[in-house]
């Protein structure tokens, strides 16, 4: 069994795996970033300057969520 695992580890191409993962994450980031910018434009058009307060509050909540996930890991 150890020989089988060692053989798999030798044949697995980590560089390709990391490259594909990086491309996928970059694509997801671009989609999410585009959505955030589109929503920001719509929010500023309908609410005006109070949208800045809403985005700041949203950032604070996101930071607290990230810190709680980091604490659990």
BELGI-V53404 format. One record per backbone hydrogen bond with DSSP energy under -0.5 kcal/mol. CO is the residue of the C=O (numbers start at 0). NH is the residue of the N-H. If there is no record, write none. Layout:
co->CO nh->NH
co->CO nh->NH
This chain:
co->0 nh->4
co->1 nh->5
co->2 nh->6
co->3 nh->7
co->4 nh->8
co->5 nh->9
co->6 nh->10
co->7 nh->11
co->11 nh->13
co->12 nh->16
co->13 nh->17
co->14 nh->18
co->15 nh->19
co->16 nh->20
co->17 nh->21
co->18 nh->22
co->19 nh->23
co->20 nh->24
co->21 nh->25
co->22 nh->26
co->23 nh->27
co->24 nh->28
co->25 nh->29
co->26 nh->30
co->27 nh->31
co->28 nh->32
co->29 nh->33
co->30 nh->34
co->31 nh->35
co->32 nh->36
co->33 nh->37
co->34 nh->38
co->35 nh->39
co->36 nh->40
co->37 nh->41
co->38 nh->42
co->39 nh->43
co->40 nh->44
co->41 nh->45
co->42 nh->46
co->42 nh->47
co->43 nh->47
co->46 nh->49
co->47 nh->50
co->48 nh->51
co->48 nh->52
co->49 nh->53
co->50 nh->54
co->51 nh->55
co->52 nh->56
co->53 nh->57
co->54 nh->58
co->55 nh->59
co->56 nh->60
co->57 nh->61
co->58 nh->62
co->59 nh->63
co->60 nh->64
co->61 nh->65
co->62 nh->66
co->63 nh->67
co->64 nh->68
co->65 nh->69
co->66 nh->70
co->67 nh->71
co->68 nh->72
